[in-house]
Amino acid sequence: MADFRWTSMGGVLMDGAGDIALTQSVTEELSTMVATRLKAALNGWKLYPIGASLETFIGSPVGINQNTELAIQRRVTSALTLQLLPAGSFTVQTVTLGNEVQVLVYLGQSLVASTSVVT
């Protein structure tokens, strides 16, 4: 499997020869696809509702109320199982640091993507 390499702003990267850069491994490809779903809004891809829409959790209470972390985990799991990864093939963990929730996605023992939500 190979796909275009892209920047965090959505632009396509070029390699040293001036050609469009391609991913080098399946792990890199999956990492890119998972990161896209973490950062995308639900309708960010127009006809394809693949995004986790984590921005909707901004300002939600955390700390004592673990419902926010659980809701984030469920939203990410839902986004990743929608025609991408089979349920149970990945793990979503959240860690609260003050008013920020770190979202970590693991495939096996490897961290493939992470993001944070300021609450």
N, C-alpha and C positions, 0 to 999 in steps of 0.2 A: 504494500500500500504506500503510495506517495501522494503528497499534496503540496500546495504552495506554502512556503513559510510566510508569516505575516507579522506585522508589528502590533503592539497593543492598541494602536489607534486604528487598525484595520487595513493599513497599507501593505502591499506585497513587497517582500524583501528581494534584493538583487544579490547574486553571488559575486565572487571576485572577478569573474570573466564578463560580467555585465548581463548575464542571463537571469531569468527568474529563479530564485532559490527554491529548492524542493526539500521536504523533510527527509531525514536520513534513516528513520526507523519507525516501526509500528508504535513503539512507546512514545516517541516524539509526536506522532500523528494523533494518538489518543489524548495525550496531554494537551495539545492544541485544541482539540474538539471539546474536551471537558472544560478548559478555560473559557472557550467561547460561550458555552452554555451557562457557566457561572456568572459571567459578566453581562450577558444579554438580557434585555427586558423580555417579558413574555411574548410580546408581539414585535420584538426588535427585528425579526426576520420576515416581517409582513405575513405571508401566508403560512409560515412554519412556526408555530408557537413552541419553540424549543428552549427559550431562556428561563432562568430561575427567578428573574425579577427580584433580586435581593434588595434592590433599592426601596422596595415597599416596607422593609423592616427598619428603615432609618427612623430613629426616635422611639422605637419600641422599648419597653422596660426589660432589663436583664438583671442578672445577679440572683436575688432570691427567687424571682419568677423564672423558672427554667422552661416555661412554655415557649418563650421566644426562641431559645436554642433548638428545641424540639421541632418547632414549626419551620425553622431554617433548614434543619436536617431533612425533614420531609419534603420541602420544596426542592432542594437540590437533588434528592433521590428521585423524585418524580421527573425532573428535567433530564436526568442522566439515563433513566430507563425508557424514555420516549424514543424508540428506534435508534438507540446507540449502544448501551451496555445492558446485558442481562442482569436482572435483580440478583443480588448476592455476589456479584463478581467484583464489587467495589465496596469501600467503606467511607462513610461521611462522618467526620468528627468535628465538633465545635469546641472552642476554648474561649472563655470570656476573660478579657483583660481590661478591667475598668469599664468604660462605656463602649468597648469594641469587641465584636465577636469574630474570631478567626475561624474560617471555614476551611477544612482540610479534606482533600479527597485522595484516597489511597487505592491503588490497584495492587492487590497482594500486599507486600511489605513496602512498596514504593510510593512515595508522595508524588502524585502526577499534577496536581493543581491546588492552588490555595487563593483565597481572597479574604477580605475583611469587610465587615459591616459595622459602621459607627451607629450606635443606638442612642 
